[in-house]
Amino acid sequence: MSLRTHLLALLALLLAAPLTLPLAARAQSAAPAATLAPDPSRITLVIHGGAGTITRANMTPEKEQAYNAALDQALQAGYAVLKRGGTSMDAVEASVRVMEDSPLFNAGKGAVFTHEGRNEMDAAIMNGQNLAAGAVAGVTVVRNPIAAARAVMEKSEHVMMTGPGAEQFAREKGLTIVEPAYFFTQARYDQLQKALAEDRAAGTPDQLNAPTKAAPAAAPAKMKMKTKAGKPTSAVMDPAQDARLIFTEGKKYGTVGAVALDQYGNLAAATSTGGMTNKRYGRVGDAPIIGCGTYADNQSCAVSCTGWGEYFIRATVARDVAARVEFQQQPVAQAAQATIDKVAKLGGDGGLIALDRQGNLAMPFNSEGMYRGFIKADGKSQIQIYK
C-alpha cells in the first residue's frame, strides 16, 4: 500500500471522530453502560435537604439537632436498601420519601404555600442505566410525589404529568392520597403570611389584593389517608412541626434530593420540592424538569439540584454537569463546581449533589448553607449544613 493511501485512510479516520473526544470515550458513549458484576464496596448515597441562608447565627441547637437527625434518617433509609443489594432507584426513592414525610423540609409534608394558600408539589426521578425518567408537577393530594414520579416512569408511556391529571393517575395506580390539610404546617403558613404582607407593603401591583388568609388556622390532629385498595392508614400530626424547628430558608429555596450508586454500578437521581413560597400561576421550577433539576446517566453521573429554579432551568444545570463529565472528561467535583459558578454568573444561587460511577461525589453550593450528607459502603454517614 502506498504512502498516499495510508495518509488518506488516516485522514478518513480523523474526520469520522469528534476532535474533542478520544476514540475510546466516543465508543463508550455510543451505548448504555452495562450492569457491572456486583461489588458491595462501591455503594454510595448522597442527599440534600435544600439550600439557603443557613448560618450558625440563625440556627438554634434544637433546630440543628432536628435537621441532623432527619438527614441521617434519610441516609439510613437509602443505605439499608443498598446494603441488602437493592437498586439505586429504590435507594433514592427511600431517602426522598423520608424527607417528604418530615415537616422540616420543603417537600411533601413540609411544602411551602402558594399565593392562593395551596401546597403544590413537584418531583422527578431518573434511572442512569437506561435513561428512563418520570416526573409530576403541581400535585396537591399525593402524599409522596416522588412515588408518583416513579409511577409515571414505570407505569406509563410518558415522562411528565401535571396537576389533576397526575393526581388521577396516582389514584389509579394505588398511591397514597391525602386531604390537602395533611400538608399544613404552621411555620410554612406563617412564612406565606409574611410574604403577602411584604408584597402589600411594597405596593406590588398584582399583589395588592392578595389574600390575608390563605389556609386554615390549624390542621386536624388526625386524618385518614386513602389508597386505591381502600385501606386507610392513620397519620398523626406532629405538634413539633412549628416555627421552633422549621428553618425558614427564604422564598426561593427548599428542595430535597438524592443520588445513589448501587453495587451493580448503576446510578439514579431523585428530587422533590414544594416550590417557592407565594408562587403564582401554576409556576413550576427546575426539580421535575429532566436535565435541569434532575438527571442520571451511567455514562457520566447522577445529579439533583436545589436553588432558584428559574436559573437552574435556564442553565440546564443537571445535564450541564453530566455533559462536562461525559464529553469534557472533567472530574465530577470540577464539573459540579463549574456549573454552580455558571449559575452564579447568571444571578442565581443554590447548590447540587452529584455522583459518578466510580463513587466520586460533589456537593457544591453558592448560598450560605445547604443541608447535605453522604454515606458509603462502610456505613458511616457524614452530614453537613454550613459552608
C-alpha positions as CSV (number, residue, x, y, z in Angstrom):
1,M,0.0,0.0,0.0
2,S,1.4,3.4,-1.0
3,L,2.1,6.2,1.4
4,R,-0.6,8.3,-0.2
5,T,-3.2,5.5,0.5
6,H,-2.1,5.3,4.2
7,L,-2.5,9.1,4.6
8,L,-5.9,9.1,3.0
9,A,-7.1,6.3,5.3
10,L,-5.7,8.1,8.4
11,L,-7.5,11.3,7.3
12,A,-10.8,9.4,6.9
13,L,-10.5,8.1,10.5
14,L,-9.8,11.5,11.9
15,L,-12.7,13.1,10.1
16,A,-15.1,10.4,11.3
17,A,-14.5,11.1,15.0
18,P,-15.0,14.3,17.0
19,L,-11.7,16.1,17.5
20,T,-12.5,16.9,21.2
21,L,-13.4,13.4,22.3
22,P,-10.9,10.4,22.4
23,L,-12.0,7.5,20.2
24,A,-12.2,5.2,23.2
25,A,-14.5,7.6,25.0
26,R,-16.6,8.1,21.9
27,A,-17.1,4.4,21.5
28,Q,-18.0,4.1,25.2
29,S,-20.7,6.8,25.0
30,A,-22.4,5.2,22.0
31,A,-24.3,2.7,24.1
32,P,-25.7,2.5,27.6
33,A,-23.3,1.2,30.2
34,A,-23.9,-2.4,31.1
35,T,-24.6,-3.5,34.7
36,L,-21.3,-4.5,36.4
37,A,-20.5,-7.5,38.5
38,P,-21.9,-7.0,42.0
39,D,-19.5,-5.2,44.3
40,P,-20.9,-4.1,47.7
41,S,-17.9,-1.9,48.3
42,R,-19.0,0.6,45.6
43,I,-22.3,1.6,47.1
44,T,-22.7,5.3,47.7
45,L,-25.6,7.6,48.6
46,V,-25.7,11.4,48.7
47,I,-28.6,13.5,49.8
48,H,-29.6,17.2,50.1
49,G,-32.4,18.9,52.0
50,G,-32.3,22.3,50.4
51,A,-30.0,25.4,50.2
52,G,-30.4,28.9,51.5
53,T,-29.4,31.5,54.1
54,I,-28.5,28.8,56.6
55,T,-25.9,30.1,59.1
56,R,-24.9,29.3,62.6
57,A,-26.2,32.7,63.7
58,N,-29.8,31.9,62.9
59,M,-29.7,28.2,63.7
60,T,-30.5,27.1,67.3
61,P,-29.0,23.9,68.7
62,E,-32.5,22.5,68.8
63,K,-33.1,23.1,65.1
64,E,-29.6,21.8,64.2
65,Q,-30.2,18.6,66.1
66,A,-33.6,18.1,64.4
67,Y,-32.2,18.5,60.9
68,N,-29.2,16.3,61.6
69,A,-31.5,13.6,62.8
70,A,-33.8,13.9,59.8
71,L,-30.9,13.9,57.3
72,D,-29.4,10.8,59.0
73,Q,-32.7,9.0,58.9
74,A,-32.9,9.7,55.2
75,L,-29.4,8.4,54.7
76,Q,-30.0,5.3,56.7
77,A,-33.2,4.5,54.7
78,G,-31.4,4.6,51.4
79,Y,-28.3,2.9,52.7
80,A,-30.4,0.0,54.1
81,V,-31.7,-0.6,50.5
82,L,-28.2,-0.5,49.0
83,K,-26.7,-2.7,51.8
84,R,-29.1,-5.5,51.2
85,G,-28.4,-5.5,47.4
86,G,-31.2,-3.2,46.3
87,T,-31.0,-0.9,43.4
88,S,-30.0,2.8,43.2
89,M,-33.6,3.6,42.1
90,D,-35.1,2.1,45.3
91,A,-32.4,3.8,47.4
92,V,-33.1,7.3,46.1
93,E,-36.8,6.9,46.4
94,A,-36.5,5.6,50.0
95,S,-34.3,8.6,51.1
96,V,-36.5,11.2,49.4
97,R,-39.7,9.6,51.0
98,V,-38.2,10.1,54.4
99,M,-37.6,13.8,53.7
100,E,-41.1,14.2,52.1
101,D,-42.6,12.8,55.3
102,S,-40.8,15.2,57.5
103,P,-42.3,18.7,58.1
104,L,-38.7,20.1,58.3
105,F,-38.1,20.1,54.5
106,N,-39.9,21.9,51.7
107,A,-41.2,18.8,50.1
108,G,-44.2,16.7,50.8
109,K,-45.4,17.3,54.4
110,G,-43.3,20.4,54.8
111,A,-44.1,22.0,51.4
112,V,-44.5,25.8,51.3
113,F,-47.7,27.6,50.4
114,T,-48.6,29.2,47.1
115,H,-50.1,32.7,46.8
116,E,-53.6,31.1,46.9
117,G,-52.8,29.1,50.0
118,R,-52.2,25.7,48.5
119,N,-49.4,23.2,48.7
120,E,-48.4,22.3,45.1
121,M,-45.6,19.8,44.8
122,D,-43.2,18.7,42.1
123,A,-40.9,15.7,41.8
124,A,-38.7,13.7,39.4
125,I,-36.7,10.5,39.3
126,M,-34.3,9.1,36.7
127,N,-32.6,5.8,36.1
128,G,-28.9,6.1,34.9
129,Q,-28.8,2.6,33.5
130,N,-31.4,3.2,30.7
131,L,-32.2,7.0,30.9
132,A,-35.8,6.2,32.0
133,A,-37.4,9.1,33.8
134,G,-40.6,10.2,35.4
135,A,-41.9,13.5,36.8
136,V,-45.0,15.1,38.3
137,A,-45.7,18.8,38.8
138,G,-48.4,20.8,40.7
139,V,-49.8,17.8,42.7
140,T,-51.8,18.6,45.8
141,V,-53.1,15.4,47.3
142,V,-50.3,12.8,46.7
143,R,-48.6,12.1,50.0
144,N,-45.3,11.2,48.3
145,P,-44.8,12.9,45.0
146,I,-41.6,11.0,44.4
147,A,-43.6,7.8,44.3
148,A,-45.9,9.4,41.7
149,A,-42.9,10.4,39.6
150,R,-41.6,6.8,39.6
151,A,-45.1,5.5,38.7
152,V,-45.1,7.8,35.7
153,M,-41.8,6.4,34.7
154,E,-42.6,2.7,35.2
155,K,-46.4,2.5,34.6
156,S,-47.0,5.0,31.7
157,E,-45.6,5.9,28.3
158,H,-44.9,9.5,29.5
159,V,-42.2,11.3,31.3
160,M,-44.1,14.2,33.0
161,M,-47.7,14.6,34.2
162,T,-49.2,17.7,35.9
163,G,-52.0,18.8,38.2
164,P,-55.3,16.9,38.3
165,G,-54.2,14.5,35.6
166,A,-51.2,13.4,37.6
167,E,-53.4,13.0,40.7
168,Q,-55.9,10.9,38.8
169,F,-53.0,8.7,37.5
170,A,-51.7,8.4,41.1
171,R,-55.1,7.3,42.4
172,E,-55.4,4.7,39.6
173,K,-52.0,3.3,40.4
174,G,-52.9,2.9,44.1
175,L,-50.6,5.5,45.6
176,T,-51.4,7.1,48.9
177,I,-53.8,10.0,48.6
178,V,-54.4,12.5,51.4
179,E,-56.5,15.5,52.1
180,P,-54.8,18.8,51.3
181,A,-54.8,19.7,55.1
182,Y,-52.2,16.9,55.6
183,F,-49.5,19.2,54.2
184,F,-50.3,22.1,56.5
185,T,-47.6,23.3,58.8
186,Q,-47.9,26.5,60.9
187,A,-44.4,27.7,60.1
188,R,-44.9,27.5,56.3
189,Y,-48.3,29.2,56.7
190,D,-46.7,32.0,58.7
191,Q,-44.0,32.2,56.0
192,L,-46.7,32.9,53.4
193,Q,-48.4,35.5,55.5
194,K,-45.1,37.3,55.9
195,A,-44.5,37.2,52.1
196,L,-48.1,38.5,51.5
197,A,-47.6,41.3,54.0
198,E,-44.3,42.3,52.3
199,D,-46.0,42.4,48.9
200,R,-48.8,44.6,50.2
201,A,-46.3,46.9,52.0
202,A,-44.3,47.2,48.8
203,G,-47.4,48.0,46.8
204,T,-46.7,45.3,44.2
205,P,-49.5,45.9,41.6
206,D,-50.6,42.3,41.2
207,Q,-50.3,41.6,44.9
208,L,-52.4,44.5,46.3
209,N,-55.5,42.2,46.5
210,A,-53.5,39.3,47.9
211,P,-55.5,37.2,50.4
212,T,-54.8,37.9,54.1
213,K,-55.8,34.4,55.0
214,A,-54.7,31.6,52.8
215,A,-55.1,28.5,54.9
216,P,-56.9,27.1,57.9
217,A,-55.5,28.3,61.2
218,A,-54.7,24.7,62.2
219,A,-54.7,21.3,60.7
220,P,-56.7,18.4,62.2
221,A,-54.9,16.4,64.8
222,K,-55.6,13.1,62.9
223,M,-56.7,12.3,59.4
224,K,-57.1,9.3,57.2
225,M,-55.0,8.6,54.1
226,K,-56.7,6.6,51.4
227,T,-55.3,4.2,48.8
228,K,-56.9,2.6,45.8
229,A,-57.2,-0.6,47.8
230,G,-59.5,1.2,50.3
231,K,-57.2,0.6,53.3
232,P,-56.9,3.8,55.2
233,T,-54.0,4.4,57.5
234,S,-53.8,7.0,60.2
235,A,-51.4,9.9,60.2
236,V,-50.7,11.7,63.5
237,M,-49.8,15.3,63.1
238,D,-46.6,16.0,65.0
239,P,-47.1,19.1,67.3
240,A,-43.3,19.8,66.9
241,Q,-43.9,21.0,63.3
242,D,-44.0,24.6,64.4
243,A,-41.6,27.5,63.8
244,R,-39.3,26.4,66.6
245,L,-37.9,23.7,64.4
246,I,-38.7,24.5,60.8
247,F,-36.0,26.7,59.3
248,T,-37.3,29.5,57.1
249,E,-34.6,29.4,54.3
250,G,-36.1,32.1,52.1
251,K,-38.6,32.4,49.3
252,K,-36.6,30.8,46.5
253,Y,-35.1,27.8,48.3
254,G,-36.0,24.4,49.6
255,T,-35.9,21.1,47.8
256,V,-34.8,17.6,48.7
257,G,-32.9,15.1,46.6
258,A,-30.8,12.0,46.5
259,V,-28.3,10.4,44.1
260,A,-27.1,6.8,44.5
261,L,-24.7,4.2,43.1
262,D,-25.6,0.6,43.8
263,Q,-23.4,-2.5,43.9
264,Y,-24.2,-3.2,40.2
265,G,-22.7,0.1,39.1
266,N,-25.9,1.8,38.3
267,L,-26.7,5.4,39.1
268,A,-30.1,7.1,39.9
269,A,-31.3,10.6,40.9
270,A,-34.4,11.8,42.6
271,T,-35.7,15.3,43.5
272,S,-38.8,16.6,45.3
273,T,-40.0,20.1,46.2
274,G,-42.9,22.3,47.4
275,G,-41.5,25.0,45.2
276,M,-41.4,28.7,46.0
277,T,-43.3,30.4,48.8
278,N,-46.0,32.7,47.4
279,K,-45.7,31.3,43.9
280,R,-48.5,32.0,41.4
281,Y,-50.0,31.0,38.1
282,G,-49.0,27.3,38.4
283,R,-45.3,28.1,38.5
284,V,-43.0,25.1,38.1
285,G,-39.3,25.1,39.0
286,D,-36.4,23.0,37.9
287,A,-36.9,20.0,40.2
288,P,-39.3,18.0,37.9
289,I,-37.6,19.0,34.6
290,I,-35.2,16.3,33.4
291,G,-31.9,17.8,32.7
292,C,-32.5,20.9,34.8
293,G,-33.0,19.8,38.4
294,T,-32.7,16.1,38.0
295,Y,-30.5,13.9,35.8
296,A,-28.8,10.5,35.8
297,D,-26.7,8.6,33.3
298,N,-24.3,5.8,33.9
299,Q,-22.0,7.3,31.2
300,S,-21.5,10.4,33.3
301,C,-23.1,11.0,36.7
302,A,-26.3,11.5,38.7
303,V,-27.4,15.0,39.8
304,S,-30.0,16.5,42.0
305,C,-30.3,20.3,42.4
306,T,-31.7,22.8,44.9
307,G,-31.9,26.6,44.5
308,W,-33.5,29.3,42.5
309,G,-35.3,27.2,39.9
310,E,-35.6,29.7,37.1
311,Y,-31.8,30.0,36.9
312,F,-31.3,26.2,37.1
313,I,-33.7,25.8,34.2
314,R,-32.0,28.4,32.1
315,A,-28.6,26.8,32.7
316,T,-29.9,23.2,32.3
317,V,-27.8,22.6,35.4
318,A,-28.1,18.8,35.9
319,R,-27.4,18.0,32.3
320,D,-24.6,20.5,32.1
321,V,-22.8,18.8,35.0
322,A,-23.2,15.4,33.2
323,A,-22.1,16.8,29.9
324,R,-18.9,18.2,31.4
325,V,-18.2,14.8,32.9
326,E,-19.0,12.8,29.7
327,F,-17.7,14.9,26.9
328,Q,-15.0,17.1,28.5
329,Q,-13.8,14.3,30.8
330,Q,-13.9,16.6,33.8
331,P,-13.9,15.1,37.3
332,V,-17.4,15.2,38.9
333,A,-16.3,17.7,41.5
334,Q,-14.8,20.1,38.9
335,A,-17.9,19.8,36.7
336,A,-20.3,20.4,39.5
337,Q,-18.4,23.5,40.8
338,A,-18.1,24.9,37.3
339,T,-21.8,24.6,36.7
340,I,-22.7,26.2,40.0
341,D,-20.3,29.1,39.1
342,K,-22.2,29.4,35.8
343,V,-25.5,29.8,37.8
344,A,-23.9,32.4,40.0
345,K,-22.8,34.4,36.9
346,L,-26.4,34.4,35.7
347,G,-27.5,35.8,39.1
348,G,-28.9,32.6,40.7
349,D,-28.0,30.7,43.8
350,G,-28.4,27.3,45.3
351,G,-26.5,24.0,45.1
352,L,-26.4,20.4,43.9
353,I,-25.2,17.0,44.7
354,A,-23.5,14.8,42.1
355,L,-22.1,11.3,42.0
356,D,-20.3,9.3,39.3
357,R,-20.0,5.6,38.6
358,Q,-16.6,5.4,40.5
359,G,-18.2,6.7,43.7
360,N,-16.7,10.2,43.4
361,L,-19.2,12.8,44.8
362,A,-19.6,16.5,44.9
363,M,-21.9,18.8,47.0
364,P,-21.1,22.4,45.9
365,F,-23.4,25.4,46.6
366,N,-23.1,29.2,46.5
367,S,-25.7,30.1,49.2
368,E,-24.9,30.5,52.9
369,G,-25.6,26.8,53.5
370,M,-27.1,23.6,52.2
371,Y,-28.4,20.6,54.1
372,R,-26.4,17.7,52.8
373,G,-24.8,14.4,53.6
374,F,-23.5,11.1,52.2
375,I,-22.8,7.5,53.2
376,K,-20.6,4.9,51.7
377,A,-20.2,1.1,52.0
378,D,-18.7,1.4,55.5
379,G,-22.0,2.7,56.8
380,K,-20.5,5.8,58.3
381,S,-22.7,8.8,57.5
382,Q,-21.4,12.3,57.2
383,I,-23.8,15.3,57.5
384,Q,-23.0,19.0,56.9
385,I,-25.1,22.2,57.0
386,Y,-22.9,25.2,56.8
387,K,-20.2,26.4,54.4
